[in-house]
């Protein structure tokens, strides 16, 4: 089955949507009734509370196959977005991997952002990702900076598993250097949630080549990398994961399932779980990338894990900026636009920070 096609499910899985929708609606209604009694431990607005509850209940009730059936594919979502924006469909293909990436902006631009979308390695790229990148490009264009983005359509788990997705990310970088003839200084890497994790996987591969992936050497450092809410540890057992789940778009049970589907028979290692690496692992980052931005939500369940990893990285790489938003939820820059929310605090920072790196 092509990755550009929607996932196929059985008749019984389709029939299950009827009771699933009823259950999800009832549970979300109960959460709405509970809102006046929420206390301080809850999302900051009623709208956010309902949206996050609806997403959590949906992810918890439906199987990965059902979710993928609904969500479609990065390609189908990109085509729908371009039609709505009255833009042409433009893509590149890494033929030996049967892998595509899709252009946002002018494909002749001087600088290119290689973007790895989030979704727990199970969900495709969405309108929110394309909108974020389109707005970023518009901000840069207003300052007469030439930049475009390529959104990678990596294969989703469990149909494909680690290290396939990291291979695709690395090969998109190689394509940008060899086929697009960009110097590393003309390339930025970006990603949210699981996509942000894969940004660190690529950086790790440059520093310490993965035994199953062809090494890649840079002639000069990358221009910059920016990530939103990367998933850097896979334990999900700290008390924070229980107490703060109400602030999350996906329940912890779903996160565990998605990570298990991604890893398959592979164990956790320094490439797929960057938070486990010590300070020594990150030595040499100065020669790999000129600047790094990580954004997190203060209340998200993985904030402590990201903070701990950032502390280790900054010991040897002071060019890292970590921003924690008290207003956002996990990976909101890659989700918010798709569910009707206003531009997030982290999204605004990402745009301004990236544009500054282009000046």
C-alpha angles and dihedrals in degrees: 000000000000118000086227089065128081115258115266120234134182127261090253092052089052091048089051089066090078098062090033093058091047092051094046092049093049093049092047090049090052089052090051091053090048093052097093089057095047100111117195097313098084141080113290098248136035091238092055091046092054095043093049091045091049092051094046093048091047094050091046096049103041127065121241089253092054092047092050090049090056096041096050115196138306089253095051091045091048092051091050091049094049091049091051090049092042091237130141121258108245128172145158127220130215093208101194089057097037086233131144136198126192130224125237109187131356112345088209094059119133095234128040132200113210105207128198111194125219130235107125092280084287106076126066130237113281145198089274092062093048092046093050091052093043091054091046090053091048090053090052093046091055087061091047094253118144112223137143135175137230115206111205120224098210120182115268128233139277091027088056125020143194129335093022094080094049090049089056092050092049092047092051088056090048090049091053091053100041106028101028089037094224120157113230087252088065093053132084126185121214138173146151130224107330088005089056089052089055090053086062089044090058092047089049091050091052090051097038113016113229109240092233098045128070110252120249123207124198123217090204134004121282114260095244146313128223127188135179121211099335117199099236103162127040102200099092090183105113117112088247090070090062098039098046102038089106088072093054132094091214129040119242090246090061092047090054092049093049093049091048090050091049096048096042108171092345121102128228114278143163094277100050098033106038095176092070093064122103127228092269091062092063097049109120096037089122088068092048105048135011098215141003135202125191120184124191138170112249093226099041116119094241098048094104092050092052092046091052092050092046090052090056094046095049089057088073101016115047092175090083119109117195117194123188118195120205090196104050134075129220112312092345093162087064096042112027100078091053094057098044100261125145119256109292127236090244093050091054091050093048091053095048093042094050093046090052089055089056095054 
